[in-house]
Amino acid sequence: MNLKDILAISGEGTLFKFIAQGKNAVIVENLETGKRFSAGATARVSALDEIAIFTTGEDMPLGQVLDRLWEKENGGEALSHKHSDPELKQYFAEVLPEYDRERVYSSDIKKVLLWYNILHKLNLLVKEEKSGEPEAGSGDVPGTDSTVKAEDAGKAPVKKSAKAPVKAKTRVESETGEKVRKAQAPKTRKSKPAEDK
């Protein structure tokens, strides 16, 4: 499942959409109510696309676990997170037989099922395209220009750096042969020197 920009906040019983990065907070929107607010620096915010479930082998990304739930339920709703712990563990074992029983707790299973059912109710369960080529914009830093022009498709891709997206963007544009304005740092006003008394 594509979980880009979907967030969970500790202590909240729902999911949120990332809107913007504030100075000392993240602006989020409640997926169910549509209300926006800022989650401060003390809030424990987790991006769903960065969460993985412990297994006996390699950890499995949450998106793949939700894919398995979708397949098990034929696109329907999953078991409610309000069932008893033994029922939840048995159900989760049917979905993900290789999950690590010692490191995945009932509370983790409840969260996964709750999140799945919220996304299902809001029709936000979007399967990721499985193709040999990555989608335009996938894996890029939010806020950077990630569109690829058709005439540039045959050229070697330039990996963008999260630390210096402006330089990377200027480099990509200059390789296309087009004349473009280079991004410049904002000008700052010089303060007047102090007058001698």
Secondary structure, DSSP 8 states (H G I E B T S, - for coil): ---TTEEEETT-SSEEEEEEE-SSEEEEEETTT--EEEEETTS-EEEGGG-EE-BSSS-EEHHHHHHHHHHHTTTS----TTS-HHHHHHHHHHH-TTB-TTTS-HHHHHHHHHHHHHHHHTT--------SS--TTTT--TTS-----GGGTTS------SS-HHHHHHHHHHHTT--------------------
